[in-house]
Amino acid sequence: MTIWLGASAACDFKLKARLIYNSKNPKALKNDAKSTLPVCYKWNSKAWVTAHLFLAWFAEYLKPIIETYCSEKIKIKKIPIKIL
């Protein structure tokens, strides 16, 4: 199992946790929908972060959220949009 956590240095912005597990349908979540979990759930047979999982997360989740965050803060503090 791999869990990713992230926040801004000022702790005014927190990313939704990301969970990578080795089973697509774990027994513990048999009767629950994975979409209702308080984390972004993905699976990989070895529960590792692969390039595909990282790039998908970066393009589909991180980049839009950071752009939204920065555009809101630009009005207040003039924060440039910079993503490593």
C-alpha positions, 0 to 999 in steps of 0.5 A, a space after each residue: 500500500 502506498 499513500 501520498 499526502 501533500 500540502 502547501 508550505 503555508 499549510 493553507 492548501 491540502 491535496 486529497 490523499 492518494 491511495 495505491 493498493 494492490 487489489 482493484 476490488 479489496 475485500 474490505 471495501 466489498 460493499 462500499 463504492 471506492 468513489 465515496 472514499 476520502 482518498 483518490 483510490 488507484 490500484 497496481 498489482 504491486 502497489 507501486 507508483 508507476 510512471 503511468 499512475 504519476 503522470 495521470 495524477 499530475 495531469 488530471 488532478 494536481 495541475 488543475 487544482 494548483 492552477 485554480 489555487 494560484 488563480 485565486 491567490 493571484 488576486 490577493 497576493 500575486 502568486 505566480 503559477 509554478 508547478 515543479 
